[in-house]
């Protein structure tokens, strides 16, 4: 087995900054075949009818005295199939695009607000297209009008961005609504809601994003429609978030003497070490295996009257604490080891105990934001990883929600006072969610029918799923039962994301940890959860009576992920949260069972689908912290400016090109020996969860980054010109696309998300020639929404490049370190 005892190599100094220009448009729009006269007359007629109906409806609105009259109308614009990402709003017209919904048949419908004082300007766009003079092949307003299939007056359903079955039909039906309001009109919506006698969530329950503020309002459907069509301030409407559920069950226990013995053997941490901050049900600090690593001052609750102790019947928070601190206690309780802890715990209770009002269902984004601030105020200098195993019960994470966007926002540090590139970032690990218990195996056998739950879709968090190595059952009465999943397979508690839209949602989970196994009867008809022999062992809430208990599911997996992140932070205090996340993903490996499934995949599309089940594998702490002679990681932490203002428009800014320090002679001597190259790119985006963000990832992310590796038979000049149009001179021939085989997923697999990983395998001699790597920006709302003033923002990323020789024992560390010294001494230059 390789010895992981070498410090990772710093790659940062080998990156050269270059001006960047995208080599071509990535637009997915098809050319539409329209008969101009026919299409123009139809849409103009539909527009006239839509305006007339909207005006009649507006005249019939029964508004309270003193309410400002409506100053515009909403239309529903349906786009032609295949029209691609289309922005209908126009600043000159004052039109505003709101909700974008996608029907089951793929048709997109957009809510568009048209102000009264510029209605004639908007109307003229369609009339110019239909009846204006054509000069040559230039049809006026063609690009704006031809994508439009139909225009109607908007309805409440036009704005509804949730399960249609959850929208009440009865106008008198009451519920909590989440109103996604334009920032400059939220006060208008708030004021009218109060005039109508509706309950409006307080300031601390509102979520604030670059272009919207989410306002929670309780009231009748009829009142919400009145708000919608009279204020012109609502972009989208959703139901308020469902109450979260913690997925565990009753747990069994063991004995006190083992606990006391282990507590005496542990070397406990000091105060100035990283912490796992649990956002859960509180923790029983009195436990002998918890108290020395959890100071009383590090216990918090988002509502002080709740207290800080673990109120959960099953002791969920205390179980999370034991795993986050010690991992599975099964081995350390029974051996004579002397563990040394390099991290500690913090706890923030975010769920109310019995006897208190339940949390407002819309408020979990605001609650999480508030919870993260409590330990930061008390111990601002302490590194920490936030750990949450709470999800929305049966609420799919297929697209951004207020809660998931809030996690992205606080991860990115968008709330930071310091706006520099090194403002505070936060690392969150979040459970993917569990498949509920059932004694009937057929009811829970299809994991793909249970999509990952909100807020696991958050781009910046490290989402954790479950695997299992536990298969032997020791309990009497179940000897003829078996473990449901084979060793190394998906834990039967863990959900998948195969039903999420692959082009719009990130690959989740990124990583999997041990989550325990279910028991399956001999007949295969019955299932049983929580058998101790198929579970992990952790600390109990009832420290004296039952000090340790079995624990399972993605809660257990997430606690272990938090533990690993804190241990990396303790070992490498110079690593950013983006880097810690990158190293956890980079260190992950698929089990033999998983690899067999990947090996049977028909192509890259099927491999990508399997990644939505297994993530990028099970992380390995040794690989995350250190390198081996024949399995090493090169790490770069760099700042970058993705965009730049130039002449009043926003263009791409910087890209980075890395001269990879391959020992060419050594690799060429290895010839056809197989080598493996692994590239992981990690950064935190600032979210903008409004308008078409669920349809086009570029609308949600502030910016994006991608990487490209020089091909083996490609010249440096061709590589630079192929990736960066700014490196092309006038009259240059089109760069040649050389063969790029060998990638596990391939560049087409990258769509959404803020962490990207791929693996290339090939011969050593071929890798020797693949010695340049480009990191370049792609679009985001910092560029597309220039008016928000973020176009020249700087940010940062972590890049991990790994090289491994799985079939031959060779020293890569020494020659690569020497090559880096030589390159830096000579000065790294990359010229076309």
C-alpha positions in Angstrom: 0.0 0.0 0.0 1.3 3.5 -0.9 2.6 5.6 2.0 0.9 8.9 2.0 3.6 10.9 3.8 4.5 13.7 1.5 3.1 17.2 1.5 1.0 18.1 -1.5 2.9 20.1 -4.1 2.0 23.7 -4.6 1.0 24.4 -8.2 0.0 28.0 -7.7 3.2 29.5 -9.0 3.0 27.8 -12.4 -0.2 29.6 -13.5 0.1 32.4 -16.0 -2.6 35.0 -16.3 -4.0 35.7 -19.8 -6.7 37.9 -21.2 -9.6 35.7 -22.2 -12.1 35.7 -25.0 -14.5 32.8 -25.5 -13.7 31.0 -28.8 -17.4 30.8 -29.7 -21.0 31.1 -28.5 -22.4 28.2 -26.5 -25.9 29.3 -27.4 -28.3 26.3 -27.9 -30.8 28.2 -30.0 -31.9 26.6 -33.2 -32.9 28.6 -36.3 -36.7 28.8 -36.4 -38.5 28.5 -39.7 -41.2 31.2 -39.6 -43.4 32.6 -42.3 -43.1 36.3 -41.2 -46.4 37.6 -42.3 -48.4 34.7 -40.8 -46.4 34.5 -37.6 -46.4 38.3 -37.1 -50.1 38.8 -37.6 -50.9 36.0 -35.2 -48.7 37.2 -32.3 -49.8 40.8 -32.8 -53.4 39.6 -32.5 -52.6 37.6 -29.4 -50.8 40.6 -27.9 -53.8 42.9 -28.5 -56.2 40.3 -26.9 -53.9 39.8 -23.9 -53.7 43.5 -23.2 -57.5 43.9 -23.4 -58.2 41.0 -21.1 -55.5 42.2 -18.6 -57.0 45.7 -18.6 -60.5 44.4 -17.9 -59.2 42.3 -15.0 -57.3 45.3 -13.6 -60.4 47.5 -13.7 -62.2 44.8 -11.7 -59.7 44.7 -8.8 -61.2 45.5 -5.5 -58.4 47.4 -3.8 -58.4 49.0 -0.3 -58.8 52.8 -0.2 -55.5 54.7 -0.7 -53.8 51.8 -2.6 -51.8 53.0 -5.6 -53.4 51.8 -8.8 -51.6 49.2 -10.9 -49.1 50.6 -13.3 -48.7 47.7 -15.7 -49.9 44.3 -16.6 -48.4 40.8 -16.7 -48.3 38.7 -19.9 -47.5 35.0 -20.3 -45.1 34.4 -23.2 -44.7 30.9 -24.5 -41.5 30.2 -26.4 -41.1 27.9 -29.3 -39.6 24.5 -28.6 -35.8 24.7 -29.2 -35.7 28.5 -28.9 -32.9 28.2 -26.4 -32.2 30.6 -23.5 -34.1 33.8 -24.3 -34.4 37.0 -22.4 -37.6 38.9 -23.1 -37.1 41.9 -20.8 -35.6 45.1 -22.1 -34.4 47.9 -19.9 -35.4 50.6 -22.4 -39.0 49.3 -22.3 -39.0 48.8 -18.6 -40.3 45.2 -19.1 -39.3 42.7 -16.5 -39.1 38.9 -16.8 -40.4 36.9 -13.9 -41.0 33.2 -13.4 -40.0 30.7 -16.1 -41.9 27.4 -16.0 -41.3 24.3 -18.0 -44.2 22.0 -18.9 -43.9 18.2 -19.1 -43.6 18.5 -22.9 -40.6 20.9 -22.6 -42.5 24.0 -23.5 -41.3 27.1 -21.6 -43.6 29.9 -20.4 -42.3 33.2 -19.1 -44.1 35.8 -16.9 -43.4 39.3 -18.3 -44.3 42.6 -16.7 -45.1 45.4 -19.1 -45.4 48.9 -17.6 -48.2 51.1 -18.8 -46.0 54.1 -19.8 -43.9 52.0 -22.2 -46.6 49.6 -23.5 -46.6 51.3 -26.9 -42.8 50.7 -27.2 -43.2 47.1 -26.4 -46.2 46.8 -28.8 -44.2 48.4 -31.5 -41.6 45.7 -31.4 -44.1 43.1 -32.6 -45.8 45.4 -35.1 -42.4 46.3 -36.6 -41.7 42.6 -37.0 -45.1 41.9 -38.6 -45.6 45.0 -40.7 -42.2 46.8 -41.0 -40.2 47.2 -44.1 -37.7 44.5 -44.8 -34.3 45.7 -46.1 -32.6 42.8 -47.8 -32.6 39.8 -45.5 -32.9 41.9 -42.4 -36.3 41.5 -40.8 -36.9 44.1 -38.0 -37.0 42.7 -34.5 -36.6 39.1 -35.7 -34.4 37.9 -32.9 -37.0 39.0 -30.3 -40.2 38.0 -31.9 -39.5 34.7 -33.8 -38.8 32.7 -30.6 -42.3 33.7 -29.3 -44.9 31.0 -29.9 -47.9 32.5 -28.1 -48.8 35.5 -25.9 -51.6 35.3 -23.3 -52.6 37.2 -20.2 -50.8 35.9 -17.2 -52.5 33.7 -14.6 -51.5 32.7 -11.1 -50.2 29.5 -12.6 -47.8 31.4 -14.8 -45.9 32.4 -11.6 -46.2 29.1 -9.8 -42.8 27.5 -9.5 -43.8 24.4 -7.5 -45.7 21.2 -7.8 -48.9 22.2 -9.5 -50.9 19.8 -7.2 -49.8 22.0 -4.3 -51.6 25.1 -5.7 -55.1 25.2 -4.2 -58.0 25.5 -6.6 -60.3 27.1 -4.0 -59.9 30.9 -4.0 -60.6 30.9 -0.3 -58.0 28.3 0.6 -55.4 29.6 3.0 -51.7 28.7 3.2 -48.2 30.2 3.6 -46.9 31.5 0.3 -43.4 32.4 -0.7 -43.5 35.6 -2.8 -40.3 36.2 -4.8 -40.5 40.0 -5.2 -38.5 42.4 -7.3 -36.2 44.2 -4.8 -37.4 47.7 -5.7 -41.1 46.7 -5.3 -41.1 44.5 -2.2 -42.2 47.4 0.0 -45.2 47.9 -2.3 -46.1 44.2 -2.0 -45.5 44.3 1.8 -47.7 47.4 2.3 -50.7 46.1 0.3 -50.4 42.6 2.0 -50.8 44.3 5.4 -53.7 46.5 4.2 -55.4 43.3 3.1 -55.0 41.9 6.6 -52.5 39.2 5.5 -49.8 37.8 7.8 -46.4 38.8 6.6 -43.2 37.3 7.8 -40.8 39.5 9.8 -37.6 40.9 8.5 -35.5 38.1 9.9 -37.5 35.5 7.8 -36.9 37.2 4.5 -34.2 35.9 2.1 -32.3 38.6 0.1 -30.7 37.8 -3.2 -29.3 40.1 -5.9 -32.6 40.6 -7.8 -35.3 39.3 -5.5 -36.4 39.3 -1.9 -38.5 36.3 -0.7 -41.4 37.5 1.3 -43.4 35.0 3.3 -47.2 35.7 3.3 -50.1 33.8 4.8 -53.5 34.3 3.2 -56.1 33.2 0.8 -55.4 32.4 -2.8 -57.7 35.2 -3.9 -55.7 37.7 -1.8 -52.5 36.5 -3.3 -53.8 37.0 -6.8 -54.9 40.5 -5.8 -51.4 41.2 -4.6 -49.9 39.8 -7.8 -51.9 41.7 -10.4 -52.1 45.0 -8.6 -48.5 45.6 -7.5 -46.3 44.5 -10.4 -43.8 43.5 -7.8 -43.9 39.7 -7.7 -41.6 37.7 -10.0 -42.4 34.1 -8.8 -44.7 32.3 -6.3 -44.0 29.1 -4.5 -45.4 27.3 -1.5 -43.6 28.0 1.7 -41.0 25.3 2.4 -42.2 22.2 4.1 -41.1 21.4 7.7 -37.8 19.5 7.7 -37.6 16.0 9.1 -34.6 14.3 10.7 -34.4 10.8 9.4 -33.5 8.4 12.1 -35.4 5.8 14.2 -35.2 4.5 17.7 -31.7 3.4 18.6 -30.4 0.7 20.9 -27.4 0.9 23.3 -24.3 -0.7 24.9 -22.4 -0.3 28.1 -20.8 2.5 30.2 -17.4 0.9 31.1 -16.3 0.9 27.4 -17.1 4.6 27.2 -15.2 5.5 30.3 -12.2 3.6 29.2 -12.1 5.3 25.7 -12.6 8.7 27.3 -9.4 8.1 29.4 -7.4 7.0 26.3 -8.3 10.0 24.1 -6.1 13.1 23.9 -8.6 15.8 23.8 -8.3 19.0 21.7 -7.5 22.5 22.8 -9.8 25.5 22.1 -7.8 26.9 19.1 -8.6 24.0 16.7 -11.1 23.7 13.9 -14.7 22.7 14.8 -17.5 20.8 13.3 -20.6 23.0 13.9 -23.7 20.8 14.1 -27.0 22.4 13.0 -29.4 20.0 14.6 -31.5 19.3 17.7 -28.9 20.3 20.2 -26.3 18.1 22.0 -26.1 16.4 25.4 -22.8 17.9 26.5 -22.7 15.7 29.6 -21.5 12.6 27.7 -18.0 11.5 28.6 -17.1 11.2 25.0 -18.4 14.7 24.1 -17.9 17.1 27.1 -14.1 17.6 26.8 -14.4 18.7 23.1 -17.6 20.8 23.5 -17.3 23.9 25.6 -20.5 25.2 27.3 -20.0 28.5 25.5 -20.1 26.7 22.1 -23.7 25.6 22.6 -26.3 27.8 20.9 -29.9 27.9 19.8 -31.5 30.2 17.2 -34.2 30.9 19.9 -32.7 31.2 23.3 -35.8 29.9 25.1 -35.4 26.5 23.4 -32.3 25.7 25.5 -29.2 24.0 24.0 -29.6 20.4 25.1 -30.6 17.6 22.8 -34.4 17.5 22.8 -34.8 14.8 20.2 -36.5 11.6 21.3 -33.8 9.6 19.5 -31.0 11.9 20.5 -30.2 12.8 16.9 -27.9 15.8 17.7 -26.0 13.8 20.2 -25.6 10.9 17.8 -24.3 13.3 15.1 -21.8 14.7 17.7 -20.3 11.4 18.5 -19.7 10.5 14.8 -18.5 14.0 14.0 -15.9 13.8 16.8 -14.8 10.1 16.8 -16.3 8.4 13.7 -17.8 5.0 14.2 -17.2 4.0 17.8 -17.3 0.3 17.2 -13.5 -0.2 16.8 -12.2 2.4 19.3 -14.5 1.2 22.1 -13.1 -2.3 21.7 -9.4 -1.7 21.1 -6.5 -0.2 23.1 -5.8 2.7 20.8 -5.0 6.2 22.0 -6.8 8.6 19.6 -5.6 12.2 19.3 -8.4 14.6 18.5 -7.4 17.6 16.4 -10.8 19.2 16.2 -13.7 20.0 18.5 -17.5 20.5 18.3 -19.9 23.4 18.2 -23.7 23.0 18.3 -26.5 25.2 17.1 -30.1 24.0 17.8 -32.2 24.9 14.8 -35.3 22.8 15.6 -37.7 23.7 18.4 -38.4 21.3 21.3 -41.9 20.1 22.2 -44.1 22.7 23.7 -42.8 25.5 21.4 -44.3 26.7 18.2 -42.8 24.9 15.2 -40.5 26.9 13.0 -42.3 28.8 10.3 -42.1 26.6 7.3 -40.8 29.2 5.0 -37.9 30.3 7.3 -35.2 27.6 7.0 -33.0 29.7 4.8 -33.1 32.5 7.3 -32.7 30.2 10.2 -29.6 28.6 8.7 -28.2 32.0 8.0 -28.8 33.1 11.6 -27.5 29.8 13.0 -24.2 30.2 11.0 -23.6 33.6 12.5 -23.9 32.6 16.2 -20.6 30.7 16.5 -18.8 33.1 14.2 -19.7 36.0 16.5 -18.5 34.1 19.5 -15.3 32.6 18.0 -14.6 34.5 14.8 -11.0 33.2 14.3 -11.9 29.5 14.6 -12.0 27.5 11.4 -15.2 25.5 11.2 -17.2 23.3 8.9 -21.0 23.4 9.2 -22.8 20.1 9.3 -26.5 19.6 8.6 -28.5 16.4 8.2 -31.9 18.0 8.0 -33.8 18.0 4.8 -37.3 18.9 3.5 -39.4 15.8 3.7 -40.2 14.5 0.2 -39.3 17.9 -1.3 -37.1 17.2 -4.4 -34.0 19.3 -4.8 -34.3 19.3 -8.6 -34.0 23.0 -8.8 -32.9 25.9 -6.5 -35.2 26.9 -3.6 -35.0 29.6 -1.0 -33.3 27.3 1.4 -30.7 25.9 -1.0 -30.0 29.4 -2.4 -29.5 30.6 1.2 -26.9 27.9 1.7 -25.1 29.0 -1.5 -25.2 32.6 -0.4 -23.7 32.1 3.0 -21.2 29.6 1.6 -20.0 32.2 -0.9 -19.8 34.9 1.8 -22.2 37.2 -0.2 -23.3 38.5 3.2 -19.7 39.6 4.1 -19.0 43.2 4.9 -15.6 42.9 3.3 -16.2 42.7 -0.5 -12.6 41.7 -1.4 -11.7 38.4 -3.0 -10.7 36.9 0.3 -13.9 37.7 2.3 -15.2 35.0 4.5 -16.3 31.7 2.8 -18.0 28.8 4.7 -17.9 25.1 4.1 -21.2 23.3 4.5 -21.7 19.5 4.4 -25.3 18.6 3.8 -27.2 15.3 3.8 -28.7 14.2 0.5 -31.8 12.8 2.3 -33.1 9.3 3.1 -35.5 6.8 1.7 -38.1 6.3 4.5 -38.6 3.1 6.3 -41.1 0.5 5.2 -41.4 -3.2 6.1 -42.4 -3.9 2.5 -39.2 -4.0 0.5 -41.0 -3.4 -2.8 -42.2 0.0 -1.6 -38.6 1.3 -1.2 -36.6 -0.8 -3.7 -36.4 1.7 -6.5 -33.9 4.3 -5.2 -34.3 6.4 -8.3 -37.9 7.0 -7.4 -36.7 8.9 -4.3 -34.9 12.0 -5.6 -32.4 13.9 -3.3 -34.2 16.4 -1.1 -34.0 20.1 -0.7 -31.6 21.8 0.2 -29.1 19.1 -1.0 -29.1 20.8 -4.5 -27.1 23.8 -3.2 -24.2 24.2 -5.5 -21.6 25.3 -3.0 -22.2 22.7 -0.3 -20.6 19.3 -0.2 -23.6 17.0 -0.5 -23.3 13.6 1.2 -24.9 10.3 0.2 -24.5 6.9 1.6 -22.6 3.7 0.9 -22.1 0.6 3.1 -19.6 -2.1 3.8 -21.8 -3.7 6.5 -23.4 -7.0 5.4 -23.1 -9.5 8.3 -26.1 -9.8 10.6 -25.4 -11.1 14.1 -28.8 -10.5 15.9 -30.7 -13.6 16.9 -33.9 -14.1 14.9 -32.4 -12.5 11.8 -29.7 -15.0 11.0 -31.4 -16.1 7.8 -31.8 -12.4 6.7 -29.1 -10.7 4.7 -27.8 -7.2 4.1 -29.9 -5.4 1.4 -27.0 -3.9 -0.4 -23.7 -5.7 -1.3 -20.5 -4.4 0.3 -19.5 -1.3 -1.5 -22.9 -0.6 -2.9 -25.3 2.3 -2.3 -26.7 2.3 1.2 -30.4 1.4 0.9 -31.1 4.5 3.0 -29.6 6.9 0.5 -31.5 8.7 -2.2 -30.2 9.5 -5.7 -30.5 12.4 -8.1 -30.9 10.5 -11.4 -34.3 12.1 -11.9 -33.0 15.6 -11.6 -32.6 17.4 -15.0 -29.0 16.7 -15.8 -28.4 19.8 -17.8 -29.6 22.2 -15.1 -28.6 20.5 -11.8 -25.2 19.8 -10.3 -24.0 16.2 -9.8 -25.1 15.3 -6.3 -24.0 13.7 -4.0 -20.4 14.6 -4.6 -19.2 12.0 -2.0 -20.6 9.0 -0.1 -19.7 7.7 3.4 -20.8 4.7 5.4 -24.5 5.0 6.2 -25.3 1.4 7.2 -27.4 -1.2 5.6 -31.0 -2.5 5.8 -31.8 -6.1 6.5 -33.7 -8.1 3.8 -35.7 -11.2 4.7 -34.9 -14.5 3.0 -38.0 -14.2 0.8 -36.9 -10.7 -0.2 -40.3 -9.3 0.7 -39.6 -7.7 4.1 -37.1 -5.0 5.0 -35.8 -3.9 8.4 -34.0 -0.7 9.4 -31.6 0.0 12.3 -30.2 -3.5 13.1 -27.1 -2.7 15.3 -24.9 -5.0 13.3 -25.7 -3.1 10.1 -25.3 0.3 11.7 -22.6 2.6 13.1 -22.1 3.1 16.8 -22.2 6.6 18.3 -22.9 8.6 21.5 -26.3 8.6 23.1 -28.4 11.4 24.5 -29.0 9.2 27.6 -25.3 9.2 28.7 -25.8 7.3 32.0 -28.5 4.8 31.1 -27.5 4.0 27.5 -24.2 5.7 26.6 -23.8 4.4 23.0 -26.4 3.6 20.4 -26.6 2.4 16.7 -26.9 5.2 14.2 -27.5 5.0 10.4 -28.6 6.7 7.2 -27.3 9.8 5.5 -27.2 11.6 8.9 -24.4 9.2 9.9 -22.6 9.7 6.6 -22.9 13.5 6.8 -21.4 13.6 10.4 -18.4 11.6 9.1 -17.9 14.0 6.3 -17.9 16.9 8.7 -15.3 15.1 10.8 -13.0 14.6 7.8 -13.3 18.3 6.7 -12.3 19.5 10.2 -9.3 17.1 10.2 -8.1 18.5 6.9 -8.5 22.0 8.3 -6.5 21.0 11.3 -3.7 19.6 9.2 -3.6 22.4 6.6 -4.7 25.7 8.1 -3.6 27.4 4.9 -6.3 25.7 2.8 -9.4 27.6 1.9 -12.9 26.0 2.3 -13.0 25.6 -1.5 -9.7 23.7 -1.3 -10.9 21.4 1.5 -14.0 20.6 -0.5 -11.8 19.9 -3.6 -9.5 17.6 -1.7 -12.3 15.6 -0.2 -13.7 15.0 -3.7 -10.3 14.5 -5.2 -9.4 11.9 -2.6 -12.6 9.9 -3.3 -12.5 6.5 -5.0 -15.2 4.3 -6.2 -15.5 0.9 -4.5 -15.1 -2.3 -6.6 -18.8 -2.7 -6.7 -19.3 0.8 -8.0 -16.5 0.4 -10.5 -18.2 -2.7 -11.9 -21.3 -0.7 -12.5 -19.4 2.1 -14.2 -17.6 -0.5 -16.3 -20.9 -1.8 -17.5 -22.1 1.6 -18.6 -22.8 2.0 -22.3 -21.3 5.4 -22.5 -20.5 8.7 -20.8 -24.2 9.6 -20.3 -24.8 6.4 -18.3 -21.6 7.1 -16.3 -22.9 10.5 -15.5 -26.2 9.0 -14.3 -24.3 6.6 -12.1 -22.4 9.6 -10.6 -25.8 10.8 -9.4 -26.0 7.6 -7.4 -22.4 7.2 -6.1 -21.0 10.7 -6.5 -17.3 10.7 -7.0 -16.8 7.9 -4.5 -15.8 7.5 -0.9 -13.2 10.0 0.3 -9.9 8.9 1.8 -8.4 11.1 4.5 -4.8 9.9 3.8 -5.1 11.0 0.2 -6.8 14.3 1.1 -4.0 15.3 3.5 -0.9 14.0 1.8 0.6 12.5 -1.3 2.5 9.3 -2.0 5.5 8.7 -4.3 3.3 7.3 -7.1 0.0 9.0 -6.2 0.4 12.7 -5.7 -1.6 15.9 -5.8 -0.6 19.3 -7.0 -2.7 22.1 -5.5 -3.3 25.7 -6.6 -5.2 28.4 -4.8 -5.6 31.4 -7.0 -7.6 34.6 -7.4 -9.3 35.4 -10.7 -11.3 38.2 -12.3 -13.8 36.4 -14.6 -15.2 39.6 -16.3 -14.1 43.1 -17.2 -15.9 46.3 -18.2 -14.6 47.6 -21.6 -16.2 50.4 -23.5 -19.5 50.2 -21.6 -19.9 46.4 -22.2 -18.9 43.4 -20.2 -16.4 41.0 -21.7 -14.6 38.1 -20.3 -11.6 38.9 -18.0 -8.8 36.6 -17.0 -7.9 33.0 -17.6 -5.1 31.0 -16.1 -2.8 28.7 -18.0 -0.7 26.2 -16.0 2.6 24.7 -17.2 2.3 21.2 -15.7 5.7 20.1 -14.3 5.7 16.7 -15.8 9.1 14.9 -15.7 9.2 14.3 -19.4 12.1 11.9 -19.5 10.7 9.7 -16.7 7.3 9.5 -18.4 8.7 8.8 -21.8 10.8 6.0 -20.3 7.6 4.5 -18.9 6.3 4.3 -22.4 2.9 2.6 -22.6 2.6 2.1 -18.8 -0.9 3.3 -17.7 -1.1 6.6 -15.8 -4.1 8.3 -14.4 -4.6 12.1 -14.3 -7.4 13.5 -12.1 -8.4 17.1 -12.2 -10.7 18.8 -9.6 -11.8 22.4 -9.8 -13.7 24.0 -6.9 -15.1 27.5 -6.4 -18.1 29.1 -4.7 -20.6 30.9 -6.8 -22.9 33.7 -5.6 -26.5 32.7 -6.3 -29.2 34.6 -8.1 -32.2 32.3 -7.7 -34.7 34.2 -9.9 -36.1 34.4 -13.4 -34.7 31.6 -15.6 -32.1 30.3 -13.1 -33.7 26.9 -13.0 -33.7 26.6 -16.8 -30.3 28.0 -17.6 -27.5 27.6 -15.0 -25.7 30.7 -16.2 -28.6 32.7 -14.8 -28.1 31.3 -11.3 -24.3 31.4 -11.0 -22.4 34.6 -10.6 -19.7 33.1 -12.8 -18.5 29.7 -13.8 -15.1 28.1 -14.4 -14.0 25.2 -16.6 -10.7 23.5 -17.4 -9.1 22.1 -20.6 -6.0 20.0 -21.0 -3.7 20.2 -24.0 -4.0 17.2 -26.3 -1.1 14.9 -26.8 -0.7 15.6 -30.6 -1.5 19.3 -30.3 1.0 22.1 -30.5 1.1 24.7 -27.7 0.1 27.3 -30.2 -2.9 25.4 -31.4 -4.0 24.7 -27.8 -3.9 28.3 -26.8 -5.7 29.5 -29.9 -8.3 26.8 -29.6 -9.3 27.6 -26.0 -8.8 31.4 -26.2 -10.0 33.5 -29.1 -7.9 36.4 -27.7 -4.8 34.4 -28.7 -5.8 34.3 -32.4 -4.4 36.7 -34.9 -6.4 38.1 -37.9 -6.3 35.6 -40.7 -5.3 32.6 -38.5 -6.8 29.3 -39.7 -9.4 27.7 -37.4 -7.6 25.7 -34.7 -7.7 22.0 -35.2 -9.6 19.8 -32.7 -7.2 17.0 -31.9 -8.3 13.7 -30.4 -9.4 14.0 -26.7 -10.2 10.5 -25.8 -9.4 9.0 -22.4 -11.7 11.1 -20.1 -14.0 9.2 -17.8 -16.9 11.7 -18.1 -15.8 14.1 -20.8 -16.2 17.9 -21.1 -19.8 17.6 -22.2 -20.8 16.2 -18.8 -20.1 19.5 -17.1 -23.2 21.8 -16.9 -24.2 23.1 -13.5 -22.5 23.1 -10.2 -19.4 24.7 -8.7 -17.1 21.7 -8.4 -16.0 19.7 -11.4 -14.0 16.5 -11.5 -12.8 14.3 -14.3 -10.3 11.5 -14.8 -8.0 10.9 -17.8 -6.3 7.6 -18.4 -3.7 6.9 -21.0 0.0 6.0 -21.6 2.8 7.8 -19.7 4.3 8.9 -22.9 1.1 10.6 -24.0 0.7 12.4 -20.6 4.2 13.8 -21.1 2.9 15.8 -24.0 -0.3 16.9 -22.2 1.6 19.5 -20.1 -0.6 22.6 -20.3 -3.9 23.2 -18.5 -6.3 26.1 -19.0 -8.7 27.4 -16.3 -11.1 29.8 -18.0 -14.4 31.6 -17.1 -17.9 31.0 -18.5 -20.8 33.4 -18.2 -22.9 34.2 -15.2 -25.1 36.9 -13.8 -22.1 39.1 -12.9 -21.7 39.5 -16.6 -25.3 39.3 -17.9 -26.8 41.6 -15.3 -24.4 44.6 -15.6 -26.8 46.9 -13.8 -26.1 45.0 -10.5 -22.6 46.4 -10.5 -20.7 43.2 -10.0 -19.1 42.9 -13.4 -15.5 43.5 -12.2 -15.7 41.4 -9.0 -12.8 39.2 -8.2 -13.1 35.8 -6.8 -11.0 32.7 -6.2 -10.8 29.0 -6.9 -8.9 25.8 -5.9 -7.4 23.5 -8.4 -6.1 20.0 -7.7 -4.3 18.0 -10.3 -3.5 14.4 -9.4 -1.1 12.0 -11.1 -1.0 8.3 -10.3 0.8 5.3 -11.7 -1.5 2.4 -10.6 0.5 -0.4 -12.2 4.1 0.5 -11.5 6.0 1.7 -8.4 7.8 4.9 -9.4 8.9 8.0 -7.6 7.0 10.9 -9.1 7.4 13.3 -6.2 11.1 14.0 -6.5 11.3 14.8 -10.2 8.1 16.9 -10.2 9.3 18.9 -7.3 12.6 19.5 -9.0 10.9 20.5 -12.3 8.8 23.1 -10.4 11.9 24.6 -8.9 13.5 24.8 -12.3 10.4 26.4 -13.9 10.0 29.0 -11.2 13.7 29.8 -11.3 13.6 30.3 -15.0 10.3 32.2 -15.0 7.1 30.5 -16.3 6.2 31.9 -19.7 3.5 30.7 -22.1 3.5 32.4 -25.5 1.5 31.8 -28.7 
